[in-house]
Amino acid sequence: QVHLVESGGGLVQAGGSLRLSCAASERTVSQYAMGWFRQAPGKEREFVTAIGCTHNTYYTDSVKGRFTISISRDRAKTTVYLQMNSLKPEDTAVYYCASTVLCYTGALYYRSDNYHYWGQGTQVTVSS
């Protein structure tokens, strides 16, 4: 069982920045893909970004050029980060970290049902 714990959410003004972190309990998750999804009130959970098994990165169009996913490993754990710049009110949502136990290609990373482990979520609120 892999446990994912997000942190770094909060309230920020439009145009500001936040960095989310997701700590994985198992270092081996770095062998597979990790992603970020978000869910705004009254909306379905949507894909934001992922870093694949070969460390290719994928972004939904609305965050390209503003958000950056990265991954860090040490002997104890793996941490994935989401650097969010130029935040907009429409970025307001609960952000979830997720990991897979399989390797995919391309658009399959965009599907939430292809991820096997999820964090509890962290709230990001962007004020106008």
Backbone as XML, in Angstrom:
<?xml version="1.0"?>
<chain id="A" units="angstrom">
  <residue number="1" name="GLN">
    <atom name="N" x="0.843" y="-1.187" z="0.000"/>
    <atom name="CA" x="0.000" y="0.000" z="0.000"/>
    <atom name="C" x="0.884" y="1.245" z="0.000"/>
  </residue>
  <residue number="2" name="VAL">
    <atom name="N" x="0.595" y="2.144" z="-0.900"/>
    <atom name="CA" x="1.347" y="3.390" z="-0.997"/>
    <atom name="C" x="0.519" y="4.505" z="-0.391"/>
  </residue>
  <residue number="3" name="HIS">
    <atom name="N" x="1.129" y="5.272" z="0.484"/>
    <atom name="CA" x="0.454" y="6.422" z="1.065"/>
    <atom name="C" x="1.026" y="7.699" z="0.469"/>
  </residue>
  <residue number="4" name="LEU">
    <atom name="N" x="0.137" y="8.568" z="0.038"/>
    <atom name="CA" x="0.528" y="9.844" z="-0.542"/>
    <atom name="C" x="-0.013" y="10.957" z="0.335"/>
  </residue>
  <residue number="5" name="VAL">
    <atom name="N" x="0.842" y="11.909" z="0.669"/>
    <atom name="CA" x="0.436" y="13.014" z="1.540"/>
    <atom name="C" x="0.795" y="14.327" z="0.873"/>
  </residue>
  <residue number="6" name="GLU">
    <atom name="N" x="-0.258" y="15.102" z="0.557"/>
    <atom name="CA" x="-0.032" y="16.401" z="-0.065"/>
    <atom name="C" x="0.126" y="17.488" z="0.985"/>
  </residue>
  <residue number="7" name="SER">
    <atom name="N" x="0.811" y="18.541" z="0.596"/>
    <atom name="CA" x="0.937" y="19.729" z="1.436"/>
    <atom name="C" x="1.219" y="20.929" z="0.543"/>
  </residue>
  <residue number="8" name="GLY">
    <atom name="N" x="1.088" y="22.119" z="1.104"/>
    <atom name="CA" x="1.451" y="23.322" z="0.377"/>
    <atom name="C" x="0.293" y="24.146" z="-0.149"/>
  </residue>
  <residue number="9" name="GLY">
    <atom name="N" x="-0.920" y="23.670" z="0.022"/>
    <atom name="CA" x="-2.059" y="24.447" z="-0.434"/>
    <atom name="C" x="-2.272" y="25.680" z="0.420"/>
  </residue>
  <residue number="10" name="GLY">
    <atom name="N" x="-3.187" y="26.536" z="-0.027"/>
    <atom name="CA" x="-3.481" y="27.729" z="0.745"/>
    <atom name="C" x="-4.233" y="28.750" z="-0.075"/>
  </residue>
  <residue number="11" name="LEU">
    <atom name="N" x="-4.270" y="29.963" z="0.456"/>
    <atom name="CA" x="-4.956" y="31.086" z="-0.187"/>
    <atom name="C" x="-3.911" y="32.014" z="-0.787"/>
  </residue>
  <residue number="12" name="VAL">
    <atom name="N" x="-4.108" y="32.379" z="-2.035"/>
    <atom name="CA" x="-3.165" y="33.260" z="-2.721"/>
    <atom name="C" x="-3.950" y="34.181" z="-3.638"/>
  </residue>
  <residue number="13" name="GLN">
    <atom name="N" x="-3.403" y="35.355" z="-3.877"/>
    <atom name="CA" x="-4.044" y="36.274" z="-4.801"/>
    <atom name="C" x="-3.743" y="35.896" z="-6.236"/>
  </residue>
  <residue number="14" name="ALA">
    <atom name="N" x="-4.618" y="36.294" z="-7.133"/>
    <atom name="CA" x="-4.399" y="36.042" z="-8.561"/>
    <atom name="C" x="-3.039" y="36.606" z="-8.971"/>
  </residue>
  <residue number="15" name="GLY">
    <atom name="N" x="-2.323" y="35.829" z="-9.766"/>
    <atom name="CA" x="-0.986" y="36.207" z="-10.187"/>
    <atom name="C" x="0.115" y="35.676" z="-9.286"/>
  </residue>
  <residue number="16" name="GLY">
    <atom name="N" x="-0.276" y="35.151" z="-8.137"/>
    <atom name="CA" x="0.699" y="34.622" z="-7.191"/>
    <atom name="C" x="1.112" y="33.207" z="-7.508"/>
  </residue>
  <residue number="17" name="SER">
    <atom name="N" x="1.916" y="32.648" z="-6.604"/>
    <atom name="CA" x="2.468" y="31.309" z="-6.797"/>
    <atom name="C" x="2.285" y="30.461" z="-5.551"/>
  </residue>
  <residue number="18" name="LEU">
    <atom name="N" x="2.211" y="29.161" z="-5.773"/>
    <atom name="CA" x="2.217" y="28.170" z="-4.698"/>
    <atom name="C" x="2.999" y="26.967" z="-5.189"/>
  </residue>
  <residue number="19" name="ARG">
    <atom name="N" x="3.583" y="26.244" z="-4.246"/>
    <atom name="CA" x="4.211" y="24.965" z="-4.579"/>
    <atom name="C" x="3.598" y="23.878" z="-3.724"/>
  </residue>
  <residue number="20" name="LEU">
    <atom name="N" x="3.005" y="22.914" z="-4.383"/>
    <atom name="CA" x="2.443" y="21.753" z="-3.704"/>
    <atom name="C" x="3.478" y="20.643" z="-3.662"/>
  </residue>
  <residue number="21" name="SER">
    <atom name="N" x="3.437" y="19.882" z="-2.595"/>
    <atom name="CA" x="4.317" y="18.730" z="-2.448"/>
    <atom name="C" x="3.480" y="17.491" z="-2.196"/>
  </residue>
  <residue number="22" name="CYS">
    <atom name="N" x="3.978" y="16.364" z="-2.644"/>
    <atom name="CA" x="3.319" y="15.082" z="-2.405"/>
    <atom name="C" x="4.401" y="14.077" z="-2.025"/>
  </residue>
  <residue number="23" name="ALA">
    <atom name="N" x="4.362" y="13.660" z="-0.784"/>
    <atom name="CA" x="5.349" y="12.701" z="-0.290"/>
    <atom name="C" x="4.763" y="11.304" z="-0.375"/>
  </residue>
  <residue number="24" name="ALA">
    <atom name="N" x="5.503" y="10.410" z="-1.014"/>
    <atom name="CA" x="5.073" y="9.026" z="-1.164"/>
    <atom name="C" x="5.808" y="8.145" z="-0.162"/>
  </residue>
  <residue number="25" name="SER">
    <atom name="N" x="5.072" y="7.228" z="0.443"/>
    <atom name="CA" x="5.663" y="6.399" z="1.498"/>
    <atom name="C" x="6.639" y="5.381" z="0.961"/>
  </residue>
  <residue number="26" name="GLU">
    <atom name="N" x="6.517" y="5.064" z="-0.319"/>
    <atom name="CA" x="7.376" y="4.064" z="-0.921"/>
    <atom name="C" x="8.239" y="4.719" z="-1.982"/>
  </residue>
  <residue number="27" name="ARG">
    <atom name="N" x="9.539" y="4.509" z="-1.876"/>
    <atom name="CA" x="10.442" y="5.096" z="-2.857"/>
    <atom name="C" x="10.208" y="4.502" z="-4.236"/>
  </residue>
  <residue number="28" name="THR">
    <atom name="N" x="9.688" y="3.267" z="-4.279"/>
    <atom name="CA" x="9.536" y="2.578" z="-5.561"/>
    <atom name="C" x="8.506" y="3.245" z="-6.464"/>
  </residue>
  <residue number="29" name="VAL">
    <atom name="N" x="7.669" y="4.129" z="-5.895"/>
    <atom name="CA" x="6.693" y="4.775" z="-6.768"/>
    <atom name="C" x="7.377" y="5.606" z="-7.834"/>
  </residue>
  <residue number="30" name="SER">
    <atom name="N" x="8.623" y="5.979" z="-7.591"/>
    <atom name="CA" x="9.325" y="6.788" z="-8.582"/>
    <atom name="C" x="9.559" y="6.018" z="-9.866"/>
  </residue>
  <residue number="31" name="GLN">
    <atom name="N" x="9.381" y="4.659" z="-9.808"/>
    <atom name="CA" x="9.537" y="3.877" z="-11.025"/>
    <atom name="C" x="8.351" y="4.060" z="-11.958"/>
  </residue>
  <residue number="32" name="TYR">
    <atom name="N" x="7.265" y="4.561" z="-11.414"/>
    <atom name="CA" x="6.042" y="4.672" z="-12.191"/>
    <atom name="C" x="5.638" y="6.129" z="-12.314"/>
  </residue>
  <residue number="33" name="ALA">
    <atom name="N" x="4.458" y="6.346" z="-12.804"/>
    <atom name="CA" x="3.999" y="7.708" z="-13.041"/>
    <atom name="C" x="3.338" y="8.289" z="-11.808"/>
  </residue>
  <residue number="34" name="MET">
    <atom name="N" x="3.461" y="9.592" z="-11.690"/>
    <atom name="CA" x="2.745" y="10.314" z="-10.653"/>
    <atom name="C" x="2.090" y="11.520" z="-11.292"/>
  </residue>
  <residue number="35" name="GLY">
    <atom name="N" x="0.935" y="11.862" z="-10.794"/>
    <atom name="CA" x="0.192" y="12.951" z="-11.396"/>
    <atom name="C" x="-0.511" y="13.811" z="-10.371"/>
  </residue>
  <residue number="36" name="TRP">
    <atom name="N" x="-1.025" y="14.922" z="-10.860"/>
    <atom name="CA" x="-1.863" y="15.828" z="-10.070"/>
    <atom name="C" x="-3.191" y="16.008" z="-10.787"/>
  </residue>
  <residue number="37" name="PHE">
    <atom name="N" x="-4.246" y="15.900" z="-10.003"/>
    <atom name="CA" x="-5.591" y="16.173" z="-10.483"/>
    <atom name="C" x="-6.179" y="17.255" z="-9.589"/>
  </residue>
  <residue number="38" name="ARG">
    <atom name="N" x="-7.278" y="17.846" z="-10.018"/>
    <atom name="CA" x="-7.949" y="18.835" z="-9.181"/>
    <atom name="C" x="-9.455" y="18.725" z="-9.364"/>
  </residue>
  <residue number="39" name="GLN">
    <atom name="N" x="-10.156" y="19.150" z="-8.328"/>
    <atom name="CA" x="-11.605" y="19.121" z="-8.380"/>
    <atom name="C" x="-12.151" y="20.400" z="-7.761"/>
  </residue>
  <residue number="40" name="ALA">
    <atom name="N" x="-12.826" y="21.174" z="-8.578"/>
    <atom name="CA" x="-13.465" y="22.396" z="-8.118"/>
    <atom name="C" x="-14.884" y="22.067" z="-7.655"/>
  </residue>
  <residue number="41" name="PRO">
    <atom name="N" x="-15.466" y="22.897" z="-6.797"/>
    <atom name="CA" x="-16.824" y="22.633" z="-6.317"/>
    <atom name="C" x="-17.814" y="22.479" z="-7.472"/>
  </residue>
  <residue number="42" name="GLY">
    <atom name="N" x="-18.589" y="21.414" z="-7.413"/>
    <atom name="CA" x="-19.611" y="21.189" z="-8.422"/>
    <atom name="C" x="-19.095" y="20.670" z="-9.748"/>
  </residue>
  <residue number="43" name="LYS">
    <atom name="N" x="-17.798" y="20.381" z="-9.817"/>
    <atom name="CA" x="-17.211" y="19.897" z="-11.076"/>
    <atom name="C" x="-16.572" y="18.535" z="-10.875"/>
  </residue>
  <residue number="44" name="GLU">
    <atom name="N" x="-16.342" y="17.855" z="-11.984"/>
    <atom name="CA" x="-15.668" y="16.567" z="-11.925"/>
    <atom name="C" x="-14.165" y="16.772" z="-11.712"/>
  </residue>
  <residue number="45" name="ARG">
    <atom name="N" x="-13.543" y="15.727" z="-11.189"/>
    <atom name="CA" x="-12.096" y="15.765" z="-11.029"/>
    <atom name="C" x="-11.449" y="15.802" z="-12.405"/>
  </residue>
  <residue number="46" name="GLU">
    <atom name="N" x="-10.452" y="16.661" z="-12.573"/>
    <atom name="CA" x="-9.820" y="16.800" z="-13.871"/>
    <atom name="C" x="-8.303" y="16.654" z="-13.761"/>
  </residue>
  <residue number="47" name="PHE">
    <atom name="N" x="-7.718" y="16.188" z="-14.837"/>
    <atom name="CA" x="-6.270" y="16.025" z="-14.933"/>
    <atom name="C" x="-5.596" y="17.386" z="-14.982"/>
  </residue>
  <residue number="48" name="VAL">
    <atom name="N" x="-4.474" y="17.505" z="-14.281"/>
    <atom name="CA" x="-3.680" y="18.725" z="-14.337"/>
    <atom name="C" x="-2.335" y="18.453" z="-15.006"/>
  </residue>
  <residue number="49" name="THR">
    <atom name="N" x="-1.595" y="17.494" z="-14.462"/>
    <atom name="CA" x="-0.263" y="17.215" z="-14.980"/>
    <atom name="C" x="0.194" y="15.848" z="-14.496"/>
  </residue>
  <residue number="50" name="ALA">
    <atom name="N" x="1.141" y="15.262" z="-15.195"/>
    <atom name="CA" x="1.727" y="13.992" z="-14.787"/>
    <atom name="C" x="3.175" y="13.925" z="-15.239"/>
  </residue>
  <residue number="51" name="ILE">
    <atom name="N" x="3.943" y="13.128" z="-14.513"/>
    <atom name="CA" x="5.301" y="12.808" z="-14.919"/>
    <atom name="C" x="5.346" y="11.302" z="-15.084"/>
  </residue>
  <residue number="52" name="GLY">
    <atom name="N" x="5.682" y="10.858" z="-16.286"/>
    <atom name="CA" x="5.566" y="9.456" z="-16.624"/>
    <atom name="C" x="6.768" y="8.631" z="-16.217"/>
  </residue>
  <residue number="53" name="CYS">
    <atom name="N" x="6.703" y="7.364" z="-16.545"/>
    <atom name="CA" x="7.756" y="6.425" z="-16.177"/>
    <atom name="C" x="9.109" y="6.798" z="-16.765"/>
  </residue>
  <residue number="54" name="THR">
    <atom name="N" x="9.088" y="7.370" z="-17.940"/>
    <atom name="CA" x="10.338" y="7.799" z="-18.574"/>
    <atom name="C" x="10.622" y="9.273" z="-18.300"/>
  </residue>
  <residue number="55" name="HIS">
    <atom name="N" x="9.869" y="9.816" z="-17.364"/>
    <atom name="CA" x="9.994" y="11.209" z="-16.928"/>
    <atom name="C" x="9.565" y="12.218" z="-17.974"/>
  </residue>
  <residue number="56" name="ASN">
    <atom name="N" x="8.797" y="11.757" z="-18.958"/>
    <atom name="CA" x="8.107" y="12.723" z="-19.813"/>
    <atom name="C" x="7.053" y="13.419" z="-18.968"/>
  </residue>
  <residue number="57" name="THR">
    <atom name="N" x="6.753" y="14.647" z="-19.300"/>
    <atom name="CA" x="5.744" y="15.389" z="-18.554"/>
    <atom name="C" x="4.559" y="15.718" z="-19.456"/>
  </residue>
  <residue number="58" name="TYR">
    <atom name="N" x="3.402" y="15.797" z="-18.838"/>
    <atom name="CA" x="2.154" y="16.029" z="-19.541"/>
    <atom name="C" x="1.383" y="17.092" z="-18.775"/>
  </residue>
  <residue number="59" name="TYR">
    <atom name="N" x="0.754" y="18.010" z="-19.501"/>
    <atom name="CA" x="0.003" y="19.090" z="-18.882"/>
    <atom name="C" x="-1.316" y="19.299" z="-19.613"/>
  </residue>
  <residue number="60" name="THR">
    <atom name="N" x="-2.344" y="19.614" z="-18.842"/>
    <atom name="CA" x="-3.564" y="20.039" z="-19.491"/>
    <atom name="C" x="-3.336" y="21.435" z="-20.062"/>
  </residue>
  <residue number="61" name="ASP">
    <atom name="N" x="-4.051" y="21.764" z="-21.114"/>
    <atom name="CA" x="-3.773" y="23.005" z="-21.845"/>
    <atom name="C" x="-3.870" y="24.244" z="-20.963"/>
  </residue>
  <residue number="62" name="SER">
    <atom name="N" x="-4.802" y="24.240" z="-20.024"/>
    <atom name="CA" x="-5.052" y="25.456" z="-19.247"/>
    <atom name="C" x="-3.915" y="25.815" z="-18.287"/>
  </residue>
  <residue number="63" name="VAL">
    <atom name="N" x="-2.991" y="24.892" z="-18.047"/>
    <atom name="CA" x="-1.905" y="25.185" z="-17.108"/>
    <atom name="C" x="-0.533" y="25.216" z="-17.786"/>
  </residue>
  <residue number="64" name="LYS">
    <atom name="N" x="-0.483" y="24.912" z="-19.061"/>
    <atom name="CA" x="0.801" y="24.911" z="-19.770"/>
    <atom name="C" x="1.452" y="26.295" z="-19.683"/>
  </residue>
  <residue number="65" name="GLY">
    <atom name="N" x="2.738" y="26.285" z="-19.371"/>
    <atom name="CA" x="3.470" y="27.539" z="-19.241"/>
    <atom name="C" x="3.359" y="28.177" z="-17.869"/>
  </residue>
  <residue number="66" name="ARG">
    <atom name="N" x="2.448" y="27.671" z="-17.030"/>
    <atom name="CA" x="2.275" y="28.232" z="-15.695"/>
    <atom name="C" x="2.632" y="27.232" z="-14.600"/>
  </residue>
  <residue number="67" name="PHE">
    <atom name="N" x="2.330" y="25.978" z="-14.817"/>
    <atom name="CA" x="2.573" y="24.934" z="-13.818"/>
    <atom name="C" x="3.744" y="24.056" z="-14.267"/>
  </residue>
  <residue number="68" name="THR">
    <atom name="N" x="4.498" y="23.554" z="-13.280"/>
    <atom name="CA" x="5.610" y="22.653" z="-13.567"/>
    <atom name="C" x="5.604" y="21.508" z="-12.569"/>
  </residue>
  <residue number="69" name="ILE">
    <atom name="N" x="5.644" y="20.289" z="-13.081"/>
    <atom name="CA" x="5.735" y="19.110" z="-12.223"/>
    <atom name="C" x="7.192" y="18.652" z="-12.175"/>
  </residue>
  <residue number="70" name="SER">
    <atom name="N" x="7.621" y="18.210" z="-11.000"/>
    <atom name="CA" x="8.971" y="17.679" z="-10.866"/>
    <atom name="C" x="8.951" y="16.590" z="-9.805"/>
  </residue>
  <residue number="71" name="ILE">
    <atom name="N" x="10.023" y="15.797" z="-9.789"/>
    <atom name="CA" x="10.081" y="14.669" z="-8.866"/>
    <atom name="C" x="11.457" y="14.617" z="-8.225"/>
  </residue>
  <residue number="72" name="SER">
    <atom name="N" x="11.481" y="14.252" z="-6.962"/>
    <atom name="CA" x="12.721" y="14.185" z="-6.218"/>
    <atom name="C" x="12.762" y="12.878" z="-5.442"/>
  </residue>
  <residue number="73" name="ARG">
    <atom name="N" x="13.931" y="12.236" z="-5.431"/>
    <atom name="CA" x="14.059" y="10.986" z="-4.700"/>
    <atom name="C" x="15.249" y="11.075" z="-3.759"/>
  </residue>
  <residue number="74" name="ASP">
    <atom name="N" x="15.083" y="10.486" z="-2.580"/>
    <atom name="CA" x="16.248" y="10.219" z="-1.766"/>
    <atom name="C" x="16.139" y="8.771" z="-1.296"/>
  </residue>
  <residue number="75" name="ARG">
    <atom name="N" x="17.015" y="8.378" z="-0.421"/>
    <atom name="CA" x="17.031" y="6.962" z="-0.043"/>
    <atom name="C" x="15.752" y="6.546" z="0.672"/>
  </residue>
  <residue number="76" name="ALA">
    <atom name="N" x="15.078" y="7.548" z="1.276"/>
    <atom name="CA" x="13.924" y="7.206" z="2.105"/>
    <atom name="C" x="12.596" y="7.315" z="1.372"/>
  </residue>
  <residue number="77" name="LYS">
    <atom name="N" x="12.474" y="8.300" z="0.495"/>
    <atom name="CA" x="11.159" y="8.534" z="-0.075"/>
    <atom name="C" x="11.259" y="9.241" z="-1.410"/>
  </residue>
  <residue number="78" name="THR">
    <atom name="N" x="10.092" y="9.291" z="-2.051"/>
    <atom name="CA" x="9.935" y="10.042" z="-3.297"/>
    <atom name="C" x="8.963" y="11.176" z="-3.038"/>
  </residue>
  <residue number="79" name="THR">
    <atom name="N" x="9.268" y="12.350" z="-3.571"/>
    <atom name="CA" x="8.387" y="13.502" z="-3.446"/>
    <atom name="C" x="8.156" y="14.093" z="-4.832"/>
  </residue>
  <residue number="80" name="VAL">
    <atom name="N" x="6.901" y="14.362" z="-5.143"/>
    <atom name="CA" x="6.580" y="15.033" z="-6.399"/>
    <atom name="C" x="6.062" y="16.422" z="-6.063"/>
  </residue>
  <residue number="81" name="TYR">
    <atom name="N" x="6.467" y="17.390" z="-6.848"/>
    <atom name="CA" x="6.126" y="18.782" z="-6.620"/>
    <atom name="C" x="5.281" y="19.335" z="-7.763"/>
  </residue>
  <residue number="82" name="LEU">
    <atom name="N" x="4.468" y="20.294" z="-7.437"/>
    <atom name="CA" x="3.731" y="21.035" z="-8.443"/>
    <atom name="C" x="3.939" y="22.516" z="-8.168"/>
  </residue>
  <residue number="83" name="GLN">
    <atom name="N" x="4.770" y="23.138" z="-9.003"/>
    <atom name="CA" x="5.000" y="24.572" z="-8.903"/>
    <atom name="C" x="3.947" y="25.274" z="-9.741"/>
  </residue>
  <residue number="84" name="MET">
    <atom name="N" x="3.180" y="26.137" z="-9.093"/>
    <atom name="CA" x="2.081" y="26.820" z="-9.775"/>
    <atom name="C" x="2.352" y="28.320" z="-9.752"/>
  </residue>
  <residue number="85" name="ASN">
    <atom name="N" x="2.528" y="28.890" z="-10.921"/>
    <atom name="CA" x="2.778" y="30.319" z="-11.071"/>
    <atom name="C" x="1.621" y="30.976" z="-11.818"/>
  </residue>
  <residue number="86" name="SER">
    <atom name="N" x="1.561" y="32.300" z="-11.732"/>
    <atom name="CA" x="0.522" y="33.058" z="-12.437"/>
    <atom name="C" x="-0.861" y="32.467" z="-12.178"/>
  </residue>
  <residue number="87" name="LEU">
    <atom name="N" x="-1.143" y="32.212" z="-10.923"/>
    <atom name="CA" x="-2.402" y="31.561" z="-10.575"/>
    <atom name="C" x="-3.603" y="32.429" z="-10.908"/>
  </residue>
  <residue number="88" name="LYS">
    <atom name="N" x="-4.674" y="31.754" z="-11.281"/>
    <atom name="CA" x="-5.916" y="32.414" z="-11.663"/>
    <atom name="C" x="-7.041" y="31.924" z="-10.759"/>
  </residue>
  <residue number="89" name="PRO">
    <atom name="N" x="-8.096" y="32.712" z="-10.594"/>
    <atom name="CA" x="-9.224" y="32.242" z="-9.769"/>
    <atom name="C" x="-9.775" y="30.898" z="-10.232"/>
  </residue>
  <residue number="90" name="GLU">
    <atom name="N" x="-9.724" y="30.627" z="-11.513"/>
    <atom name="CA" x="-10.240" y="29.350" z="-12.023"/>
    <atom name="C" x="-9.342" y="28.169" z="-11.672"/>
  </residue>
  <residue number="91" name="ASP">
    <atom name="N" x="-8.191" y="28.421" z="-11.072"/>
    <atom name="CA" x="-7.346" y="27.337" z="-10.573"/>
    <atom name="C" x="-7.791" y="26.871" z="-9.185"/>
  </residue>
  <residue number="92" name="THR">
    <atom name="N" x="-8.743" y="27.566" z="-8.598"/>
    <atom name="CA" x="-9.239" y="27.197" z="-7.271"/>
    <atom name="C" x="-9.851" y="25.803" z="-7.301"/>
  </residue>
  <residue number="93" name="ALA">
    <atom name="N" x="-9.366" y="24.938" z="-6.430"/>
    <atom name="CA" x="-9.826" y="23.549" z="-6.390"/>
    <atom name="C" x="-9.102" y="22.819" z="-5.268"/>
  </residue>
  <residue number="94" name="VAL">
    <atom name="N" x="-9.575" y="21.610" z="-5.003"/>
    <atom name="CA" x="-8.798" y="20.683" z="-4.187"/>
    <atom name="C" x="-7.873" y="19.933" z="-5.136"/>
  </residue>
  <residue number="95" name="TYR">
    <atom name="N" x="-6.598" y="19.940" z="-4.821"/>
    <atom name="CA" x="-5.593" y="19.292" z="-5.654"/>
    <atom name="C" x="-5.205" y="17.952" z="-5.043"/>
  </residue>
  <residue number="96" name="TYR">
    <atom name="N" x="-5.221" y="16.915" z="-5.883"/>
    <atom name="CA" x="-4.920" y="15.556" z="-5.449"/>
    <atom name="C" x="-3.685" y="15.038" z="-6.150"/>
  </residue>
  <residue number="97" name="CYS">
    <atom name="N" x="-2.836" y="14.393" z="-5.387"/>
    <atom name="CA" x="-1.691" y="13.680" z="-5.926"/>
    <atom name="C" x="-2.110" y="12.228" z="-6.152"/>
  </residue>
  <residue number="98" name="ALA">
    <atom name="N" x="-1.578" y="11.615" z="-7.208"/>
    <atom name="CA" x="-1.917" y="10.232" z="-7.509"/>
    <atom name="C" x="-0.708" y="9.514" z="-8.084"/>
  </residue>
  <residue number="99" name="SER">
    <atom name="N" x="-0.684" y="8.201" z="-7.894"/>
    <atom name="CA" x="0.403" y="7.418" z="-8.480"/>
    <atom name="C" x="-0.156" y="6.142" z="-9.104"/>
  </residue>
  <residue number="100" name="THR">
    <atom name="N" x="0.614" y="5.615" z="-10.034"/>
    <atom name="CA" x="0.226" y="4.386" z="-10.711"/>
    <atom name="C" x="1.204" y="3.271" z="-10.359"/>
  </residue>
  <residue number="101" name="VAL">
    <atom name="N" x="0.847" y="2.055" z="-10.726"/>
    <atom name="CA" x="1.770" y="0.922" z="-10.637"/>
    <atom name="C" x="2.033" y="0.357" z="-12.013"/>
  </residue>
  <residue number="102" name="LEU">
    <atom name="N" x="1.641" y="1.110" z="-13.039"/>
    <atom name="CA" x="1.866" y="0.713" z="-14.414"/>
    <atom name="C" x="2.457" y="1.894" z="-15.174"/>
  </residue>
  <residue number="103" name="CYS">
    <atom name="N" x="3.064" y="1.586" z="-16.293"/>
    <atom name="CA" x="3.567" y="2.642" z="-17.167"/>
    <atom name="C" x="2.644" y="2.768" z="-18.371"/>
  </residue>
  <residue number="104" name="TYR">
    <atom name="N" x="2.339" y="3.988" z="-18.723"/>
    <atom name="CA" x="1.443" y="4.240" z="-19.852"/>
    <atom name="C" x="2.149" y="5.098" z="-20.874"/>
  </residue>
  <residue number="105" name="THR">
    <atom name="N" x="1.420" y="5.390" z="-21.920"/>
    <atom name="CA" x="1.894" y="6.352" z="-22.900"/>
    <atom name="C" x="0.827" y="7.408" z="-23.090"/>
  </residue>
  <residue number="106" name="GLY">
    <atom name="N" x="1.285" y="8.615" z="-23.341"/>
    <atom name="CA" x="0.444" y="9.713" z="-23.750"/>
    <atom name="C" x="-0.828" y="9.931" z="-22.976"/>
  </residue>
  <residue number="107" name="ALA">
    <atom name="N" x="-1.939" y="9.891" z="-23.690"/>
    <atom name="CA" x="-3.217" y="10.326" z="-23.144"/>
    <atom name="C" x="-3.723" y="9.450" z="-22.012"/>
  </residue>
  <residue number="108" name="LEU">
    <atom name="N" x="-3.191" y="8.255" z="-21.856"/>
    <atom name="CA" x="-3.647" y="7.396" z="-20.771"/>
    <atom name="C" x="-3.323" y="8.005" z="-19.418"/>
  </residue>
  <residue number="109" name="TYR">
    <atom name="N" x="-2.310" y="8.856" z="-19.346"/>
    <atom name="CA" x="-1.992" y="9.511" z="-18.079"/>
    <atom name="C" x="-3.062" y="10.519" z="-17.681"/>
  </residue>
  <residue number="110" name="TYR">
    <atom name="N" x="-3.888" y="10.905" z="-18.602"/>
    <atom name="CA" x="-4.907" y="11.905" z="-18.321"/>
    <atom name="C" x="-6.126" y="11.318" z="-17.602"/>
  </residue>
  <residue number="111" name="ARG">
    <atom name="N" x="-6.225" y="10.007" z="-17.569"/>
    <atom name="CA" x="-7.408" y="9.355" z="-17.017"/>
    <atom name="C" x="-7.217" y="9.029" z="-15.546"/>
  </residue>
  <residue number="112" name="SER">
    <atom name="N" x="-8.116" y="9.516" z="-14.714"/>
    <atom name="CA" x="-7.984" y="9.291" z="-13.278"/>
    <atom name="C" x="-8.114" y="7.819" z="-12.919"/>
  </residue>
  <residue number="113" name="ASP">
    <atom name="N" x="-8.854" y="7.043" z="-13.689"/>
    <atom name="CA" x="-9.023" y="5.626" z="-13.353"/>
    <atom name="C" x="-7.781" y="4.798" z="-13.673"/>
  </residue>
  <residue number="114" name="ASN">
    <atom name="N" x="-6.762" y="5.404" z="-14.242"/>
    <atom name="CA" x="-5.487" y="4.712" z="-14.475"/>
    <atom name="C" x="-4.507" y="4.899" z="-13.321"/>
  </residue>
  <residue number="115" name="TYR">
    <atom name="N" x="-4.940" y="5.575" z="-12.278"/>
    <atom name="CA" x="-4.095" y="5.785" z="-11.107"/>
    <atom name="C" x="-4.613" y="4.925" z="-9.962"/>
  </residue>
  <residue number="116" name="HIS">
    <atom name="N" x="-3.681" y="4.402" z="-9.168"/>
    <atom name="CA" x="-4.039" y="3.396" z="-8.181"/>
    <atom name="C" x="-4.030" y="3.907" z="-6.753"/>
  </residue>
  <residue number="117" name="TYR">
    <atom name="N" x="-3.282" y="4.943" z="-6.500"/>
    <atom name="CA" x="-3.186" y="5.471" z="-5.150"/>
    <atom name="C" x="-3.422" y="6.981" z="-5.200"/>
  </residue>
  <residue number="118" name="TRP">
    <atom name="N" x="-4.103" y="7.470" z="-4.173"/>
    <atom name="CA" x="-4.471" y="8.879" z="-4.119"/>
    <atom name="C" x="-4.160" y="9.461" z="-2.750"/>
  </residue>
  <residue number="119" name="GLY">
    <atom name="N" x="-3.796" y="10.737" z="-2.758"/>
    <atom name="CA" x="-3.663" y="11.459" z="-1.514"/>
    <atom name="C" x="-5.010" y="11.997" z="-1.060"/>
  </residue>
  <residue number="120" name="GLN">
    <atom name="N" x="-4.998" y="12.673" z="0.062"/>
    <atom name="CA" x="-6.244" y="13.171" z="0.647"/>
    <atom name="C" x="-6.669" y="14.520" z="0.069"/>
  </residue>
  <residue number="121" name="GLY">
    <atom name="N" x="-5.761" y="15.166" z="-0.644"/>
    <atom name="CA" x="-6.092" y="16.444" z="-1.269"/>
    <atom name="C" x="-5.661" y="17.636" z="-0.441"/>
  </residue>
  <residue number="122" name="THR">
    <atom name="N" x="-5.364" y="18.720" z="-1.120"/>
    <atom name="CA" x="-5.018" y="19.977" z="-0.458"/>
    <atom name="C" x="-5.725" y="21.108" z="-1.186"/>
  </residue>
  <residue number="123" name="GLN">
    <atom name="N" x="-6.309" y="22.025" z="-0.412"/>
    <atom name="CA" x="-7.119" y="23.094" z="-0.991"/>
    <atom name="C" x="-6.233" y="24.221" z="-1.491"/>
  </residue>
  <residue number="124" name="VAL">
    <atom name="N" x="-6.514" y="24.648" z="-2.714"/>
    <atom name="CA" x="-5.877" y="25.834" z="-3.280"/>
    <atom name="C" x="-6.986" y="26.825" z="-3.609"/>
  </residue>
  <residue number="125" name="THR">
    <atom name="N" x="-6.879" y="28.013" z="-3.064"/>
    <atom name="CA" x="-7.866" y="29.052" z="-3.311"/>
    <atom name="C" x="-7.162" y="30.286" z="-3.857"/>
  </residue>
  <residue number="126" name="VAL">
    <atom name="N" x="-7.605" y="30.736" z="-5.021"/>
    <atom name="CA" x="-7.008" y="31.904" z="-5.662"/>
    <atom name="C" x="-8.052" y="33.013" z="-5.671"/>
  </residue>
  <residue number="127" name="SER">
    <atom name="N" x="-7.749" y="34.097" z="-5.008"/>
    <atom name="CA" x="-8.687" y="35.215" z="-4.941"/>
    <atom name="C" x="-8.412" y="36.213" z="-6.062"/>
  </residue>
  <residue number="128" name="SER">
    <atom name="N" x="-9.475" y="36.846" z="-6.516"/>
    <atom name="CA" x="-9.345" y="37.794" z="-7.632"/>
    <atom name="C" x="-9.051" y="39.201" z="-7.124"/>
  </residue>
</chain>
